[in-house]
Amino acid sequence: MLFIEYPKCSTCRKAKKWLDAHNVTYIDRHIVEDNPTYDELKEWYEKSGLPLKKFFNTSGLIYKEMQLKDKLPAMSEEEQLKLLATNGMLVKRPLIVEGDMVLTGFKEIEWEEKVL
């Protein structure tokens, strides 16, 4: 399982603690030092079945500074994926990827159903 996080993010720390408490084995990846590529994001988006907006860190400073709330609806999926690949701070975290399962953010109930 790939666990993509920003170590300073409190939600990521909470999620990591949850994984450790449930003895889940994972590979840790720093979202800023090793930003997901366009190809990775495209694959994860397609596997997830989630709306592309769920991959954006909508509460992040960069998202707000770039006024993406207003711009995203006019952008194509390809443009949005390329934008996400430019900066890890735009990507919703934590992100878990294992096989066909892709989860964005940390919702304990969802993780209990899908990870354990």
N, C-alpha and C positions, 0 to 999 in steps of 0.2 A: 504494500500500500504506500502510495506517495502522499506525504503530508506537506503541503505548501503553506508557509506561514511567514509572518513578519514578527520576529521575536519580541519587539516592543509592544505589540498589540495585545491588550488584556484578554480579548476574546480568544486569540490564538493560544495564549498561555493556558487559559481555562480548558480549551479543547485538547491541548497536549497533555495536561494533567488528567483529563478524562480518559484519553487513550492509554496512558500509562497505568491508571487505576484499573483498567479493564484488560491489561496485558495484551494490548493490540500492538503488533509489530509494524513498524513503519519506517520509511526513509524520509528524513527531514530535509526540506529544501527552503532556503531563504528566498522569498519572493522578489526582493530588490536585487540581491547579488546574482541571482539566477532567474531572471524574469521569464515567465512562460513565453514560448515563441508563438508566432502566428499559427504554425501548423499544429502545435500542441493545443492551443486554445480552440482552434477550429474542430479538432478531433473531440475534445472534451465537451464542447458545446453540443456537437451532434449526438454524442453518446448520452448526455445528461437528460435530454428532453426538456430542459429548462428554457425559458425565454432568455435571450442574450443579455437583457438588462440585469439578470441575476448574477452575471459575471462581473458587473461593475461595482466598485466600492463607492456607492452613492453617498455615503457619509464622509468621504475623504475630502481633504482640502483641495487636492488637484482637480477632482471631479467638479467641485464647486467653482474653483477659480476659472476652469475652462468652460463653465456654464453648460456642461454636458446634458443637464436635464432638458434644456431647450434644443440642443443640437442633435442629440441621438436619434430622435424620431425621423429626422430628415436624412440620416446616414444609412447607407446600405449595410448589410451584415458584414460584408468583406471590409468595409471602411471601419466599422466598429471593432472587428477582430484585430485589424492592423493597429488601430489606436491602442487597444488593450496591450498589445505586444510591445508597445514603446516604453511602458513604465509600469513596474510591478505595483506601484501604489494606486494604480487605477483598478487593479483586480481585487474582487471580493475575496476576503480571506477569513478563516483558513479555507483551504481547498483540499479535498481528499479525492484521490483518483485510484481506483483499483478495478482493473478489467473494464466492464461497462458501467460501473458505478462512479458517478461524479457528484460530489456534494459541495455546495458553496455556503460559507458561513457556518456557524455552530449552533445547531438546534438539538439539544440533548435527546429529545424524544425521537427525532428523525434519525440521529446517529445510532441510538439503541436499536431501532428497527432495521437499519441498513448495514451497520458496521459489525454488530455482534452476531 
